[in-house]
Amino acid sequence: MDVILLKEVSNLGEAGAVVKVKDGYGRNYLIPRGLALQATAANKKAFEHEKKKLMRGLELEKKGAFELGKRLESLALTLEAAVGEQDKMYGSITAHHIQEALQAQGIELDRRRVLLEEPIRALGEHAVSVKLHPEVVVSVKVSIVPKRRPRESGDPVL
């Protein structure tokens, strides 16, 4: 089945591209979610007319991504992680944690836009890539610091 992509779909193509997909993927996923139209002659003709509006919208989206990218590059996030003896982290920092920290800064972003090859498992500063647009990928500075639990009355004093 040939479809016309209305929005960017990762591992498939950018908006406006005509791609061949399996029938079930197109009919059950792409078309119902408004990500694509079936590439019939009538839809292709109608899409050519709408393509100019879509391209203007994509340019505005790209411009907004560049502006957000400048804001993100100047931002430094600090996340606390539970640590044990010798500052070894108990868990790890994932894309979800970074997305929540960005949300606390007033930046709404889907966690799938945070590009982490694997979760962060060490204290210190890390550069994390964020994909805002197919042409805009920025680096955000993330500092992982230890979160110490408060001393309780029964704990020994060292």
C-alpha atoms as one frame of an Amber mdcrd trajectory, in Angstrom:
protein
   0.000   0.000   0.000   1.337   3.451  -0.877   0.664   6.256   1.603   1.349
   9.986   1.716   2.860  10.957   5.072   1.174  13.952   6.688   3.652  14.121
   9.580   7.182  12.852  10.159   7.214   9.168  11.133  10.502   7.857  12.529
  12.149   5.147  10.431   9.666   5.820   7.608   9.993   9.349   6.245   9.249
  13.032   6.497   5.953  14.794   5.904   4.958  14.888   2.249   6.801  11.709
   1.278   5.022   8.923  -0.613   6.155   5.602   0.873   5.211   1.953   0.479
   4.096   0.243   3.686   2.396  -3.017   4.543  -1.388  -2.883   4.263  -2.058
  -3.508   7.966   0.435  -0.893   9.139  -1.085   1.737   6.888  -4.718   0.838
   7.485  -4.517   0.116  11.237  -1.871   2.550  12.459  -0.896   5.383  10.125
  -4.255   6.389   8.634  -6.382   6.230  11.857  -3.826   8.349  13.747  -3.800
  11.015  11.042  -0.174  10.363  10.149  -0.859   9.403   6.526  -3.374   9.267
   3.672  -3.760   6.433   1.218  -1.940   7.448  -1.991  -4.821   7.358  -4.460
  -4.909   9.653  -7.503  -7.518  11.901  -5.863  -5.570  12.107  -2.588  -2.336
  12.887  -4.438  -4.024  15.723  -6.317  -5.632  17.100  -3.143  -2.365  16.746
  -1.257  -0.458  18.752  -3.865  -2.865  21.596  -3.198  -2.444  21.254   0.579
   1.315  20.736   0.324   2.017  24.483   0.192   0.165  25.045   3.472   1.920
  22.060   5.006   5.344  23.308   3.914   4.667  26.722   5.465   3.621  24.976
   8.667   6.760  22.830   8.612   8.920  25.929   8.165   7.267  27.541  11.190
   7.769  24.328  13.152  11.430  24.242  12.130  11.890  27.892  13.152  10.277
  27.163  16.524  12.567  24.141  16.956  15.642  26.320  16.337  14.456  28.838
  18.956  13.728  26.086  21.473  17.105  24.545  20.638  18.904  27.775  21.561
  17.020  27.832  24.855  17.863  24.178  25.587  21.566  24.593  24.795  21.847
  27.393  27.344  20.028  25.296  29.965  21.833  23.166  32.551  19.748  20.527
  34.314  20.647  19.136  37.724  19.127  15.817  38.757  19.520  14.079  42.086
  20.140  10.348  42.285  20.088   8.054  45.274  23.602   6.872  46.086  25.097
   4.401  48.483  28.572   3.873  49.815  31.363   5.272  47.620  28.835   7.360
  45.628  27.548   4.413  43.609  24.101   5.123  42.143  21.275   2.761  43.063
  19.284   3.270  39.894  19.765   5.145  36.663  18.604   8.343  34.995  16.393
   7.680  31.965  14.868   9.812  29.224  11.708  10.020  31.356  13.623  11.671
  34.225  15.192  14.193  31.841  11.799  14.921  30.268  10.319  15.566  33.738
  13.196  17.937  34.590  12.607  19.828  31.335   8.889  19.980  32.120   9.721
  21.505  35.515  11.615  24.210  33.577   8.466  24.889  31.520   9.527  22.986
  28.398   6.935  20.509  27.127   8.697  17.726  25.240   7.914  14.103  24.410
  10.342  11.743  26.165  11.027   9.958  22.860  12.741  13.149  21.689  15.429
  12.654  24.369  18.104  10.532  22.687  19.808   8.292  25.238  21.620   5.211
  23.959  21.450   3.785  27.462  20.395   5.141  30.851  22.901   7.289  32.768
  24.413   5.277  35.614  27.191   7.566  36.839  27.395  10.824  38.763  28.815
  13.884  37.037  28.069  15.943  33.952  26.665  14.360  30.812  25.717  15.741
  27.406  22.305  14.471  26.308  21.022  14.924  22.748  17.461  16.102  22.156
  15.854  15.818  18.708  13.449  18.710  18.273  13.007  18.415  14.496  14.530
  16.159  11.805  17.087  18.909  11.168  17.469  20.206  14.745  19.323  18.102
  17.320  20.718  19.941  20.348  22.811  18.939  23.317  21.607  19.570  26.869
  23.999  19.583  29.813  22.752  17.260  32.578  24.487  17.114  35.964  23.818
  14.132  38.192  24.448  14.865  41.871  24.062  12.580  44.880  20.924  12.783
  46.976  21.799  12.074  50.554  19.131  10.926  52.922  18.738  13.072  56.026
  20.383  11.738  59.161  17.905  10.165  61.545  18.170  10.219  65.318  19.174
   6.547  65.589  21.952   6.702  62.980  25.537   6.526  64.195  27.600   9.689
  63.838  30.741   9.141  61.789
